[in-house]
Amino acid sequence: QVQLVESGGGLVQAGASLRLSCAASGRTFSSYAMGWFRQAPGKEREFVARISRSGDTTYRTDSVKGRFTISRDNTKNTVSLQMNRLKPEDTAVYYCAAGVSSYVYWGQGTQVTVSS
């Protein structure tokens, strides 16, 4: 069982930066790949970024490449999403997720609002 708690969301202007963090409980954090997803109002949840168990492999969706960076610290059981040059279209609730072949553990989400 893994519990995930996101933090770091907020209201910012376009062009600003935010760093989201996700703290995981349990002693098996390094056994899971981690991902970030987001859900904008009226839209389906969409994938943002993922990172492998060791942290040596990452992948981001095209819309955030060059702006968002995912990282993890297995000694602290945390995964982060550094978001730079934010755009109004990045406004959403951001969720972190953990899993092996699929994401089975989800956090409650943190709101990110980007004003124009």
Beta strands, then each sheet from edge to edge (+ up, - down):
strand 1: 4-7
strand 2: 10-13
strand 3: 18-24
strand 4: 33-39
strand 5: 46-51
strand 6: 58-60
strand 7: 68-73
strand 8: 78-83
strand 9: 92-99
strand 10: 103-106
strand 11: 110-115
sheet 1: 1+ 3- 8+ 7-
sheet 2: 2+ 11+ 9- 4+ 5- 6+
sheet 3: 2+ 11+ 9- 10+
end
